[in-house]
């Protein structure tokens, strides 16, 4: 470590949980300040954003060490570096939340997203709901001064996931039609924009007049209020009975059967989430008789992260932010509850310095 690796205090402020359960298990307090090892950087966190992953990690008992600090979407300044790292102290950037080994057969051929030991910052390791976070230096990605901290914190995990879903796995082409269920989520709101950049026609679903209008402003040509309208009937009407080419599915059990039913013959559905349940309610005969493709996708690799970052930095894709608040246990609890109830539209961001 360089001389600046020793913090002013050996403890830091953090929001974390010591046991699994509801939002009430989230607490704030002091935990040991992490030290960067060889090949690692430590960031002084500027802002962090929530994902449904944070909710699942908190709810579902697992083997992650406790206490656990969540938060996979992180922007900060390099505060200290480990041996062999040449990134200058003070550099501002985000963290690619994907963790890959770089040695397995998949990593050696550039398929880091399917690394045999794939993990996620903020899920398998401690994340950014704290003053400091440590990560491999290869995960650090500089961001331009023109991108505000709030926007920088709002894009890494969802934009990376959406890009891989649409480009790498979904093979979305110009002129195709894509259905995006759950437009109010952080993943879907950025997926709509990437699909439009690719030249696709977007049909989105959400609920409530306010969310319908927001989804339309993001670029969806047709927005269906699923509480007021029959989604399948409206999609068939909009596509003249043909169906959509691709479904950008991340809602899960509540929408999956309808999502598959909206596909044209030979169509594809890419799934990267199951926030409403993980059962697979699709008749197998429907899949093979209509020659459908059902594709799984999780996160992405460094090349995909660089590609989607360029879209964000250029302004072609803009992270959608629902709210920005100081990092406190109360605010994080409220954020988790909003994600559970799907009352937000876009990302929930916390500014770390404002809570000190």
WOQUI-V69579 format. One record per pair of residues at least 24 apart in sequence whose ideal C-beta (glycine too) atoms are under 7 Angstrom apart, sorted by the first residue. I is the first residue (numbers start at 1). GAP is how many residues later the second one is. If there is no record, write none. Layout:
BEGIN
i,gap
I,GAP
I,GAP
END
This chain:
BEGIN
i,gap
1,34
1,35
1,79
1,81
1,82
2,78
2,79
4,75
4,76
4,85
5,30
5,31
5,37
5,75
7,26
9,24
12,118
12,119
12,120
13,117
13,118
13,342
13,343
14,55
14,115
14,116
15,114
15,312
15,314
15,317
16,51
16,52
16,53
17,41
17,50
17,51
18,48
18,49
19,47
20,38
20,39
20,40
20,41
23,310
23,313
23,314
25,33
26,32
26,303
26,306
26,307
26,310
27,302
28,300
28,301
31,36
33,99
34,98
34,99
34,100
36,44
36,45
36,46
36,98
37,45
38,44
38,45
38,46
39,43
39,45
39,46
39,97
39,98
40,42
40,45
40,94
40,95
40,96
40,97
41,37
41,40
41,44
41,46
41,94
41,96
41,99
42,37
42,38
42,90
42,92
43,31
43,33
43,34
43,35
43,36
43,89
43,90
44,32
44,33
44,35
44,87
44,88
45,29
45,31
45,83
45,85
45,86
45,87
45,88
45,307
46,29
46,30
46,31
46,103
46,306
46,307
47,28
47,102
47,103
47,106
47,302
47,303
47,304
47,305
48,25
48,26
48,80
48,81
48,105
48,279
48,302
48,304
49,24
49,104
49,105
49,298
49,299
49,300
50,285
50,289
50,298
51,106
51,107
51,135
52,221
52,223
52,287
53,67
53,70
54,282
55,281
55,284
55,285
57,66
58,278
64,60
68,58
69,57
69,58
69,60
69,61
70,52
70,57
70,59
71,51
71,56
71,57
71,58
72,25
72,48
72,49
72,50
72,51
72,55
72,85
73,24
73,80
73,81
73,83
73,84
74,53
74,54
74,59
74,79
75,68
75,74
75,77
75,78
79,53
81,56
85,52
87,50
87,53
91,51
92,50
92,51
93,47
93,48
93,49
93,50
94,47
94,49
94,58
94,62
95,26
95,40
95,44
95,45
95,61
96,43
96,45
96,60
96,206
96,209
97,24
97,25
97,59
97,60
97,202
98,201
98,202
98,203
99,25
110,191
111,190
112,189
112,190
113,51
113,185
113,186
113,187
113,188
120,179
129,198
129,203
131,221
141,164
141,168
144,169
147,166
150,171
150,174
150,199
151,168
153,196
154,165
154,167
154,193
154,195
155,157
155,164
158,28
158,29
158,32
159,31
159,149
159,153
159,158
160,139
160,140
160,144
160,145
160,148
161,26
161,111
161,138
161,139
162,25
162,28
162,29
162,32
163,31
163,137
163,141
163,144
163,145
164,133
164,135
164,136
164,140
165,26
165,83
165,105
165,107
165,132
166,25
166,28
166,29
166,32
166,82
168,136
169,101
169,126
169,128
170,76
170,98
170,100
172,26
172,28
172,74
174,24
174,25
174,26
175,24
176,24
176,69
176,70
177,24
177,26
177,62
177,67
177,68
178,24
178,66
178,67
178,68
178,70
179,24
179,56
179,65
179,68
179,69
179,80
179,83
180,24
180,68
181,24
181,68
181,70
181,74
181,78
182,24
182,68
182,69
182,73
183,28
183,32
183,37
183,40
184,27
184,158
184,160
184,161
185,65
186,134
186,160
186,161
187,63
187,86
188,60
188,62
189,29
189,131
189,156
189,157
190,127
190,129
190,130
191,57
192,26
192,27
192,28
193,25
193,26
193,124
193,125
194,117
194,123
197,114
197,119
197,120
203,32
203,35
203,41
205,26
211,134
214,131
231,27
232,26
232,29
232,30
235,27
243,24
246,24
251,24
251,25
252,24
252,25
252,26
253,24
253,25
253,26
253,28
256,25
256,26
257,24
257,25
260,26
260,32
263,29
265,25
265,26
266,25
267,25
268,25
268,27
269,25
269,26
270,25
270,27
271,25
272,25
272,26
319,28
320,25
320,26
320,27
321,25
321,26
321,28
322,24
322,25
322,26
323,25
324,25
324,27
325,25
326,24
326,25
326,28
326,29
327,24
327,25
327,28
328,27
END
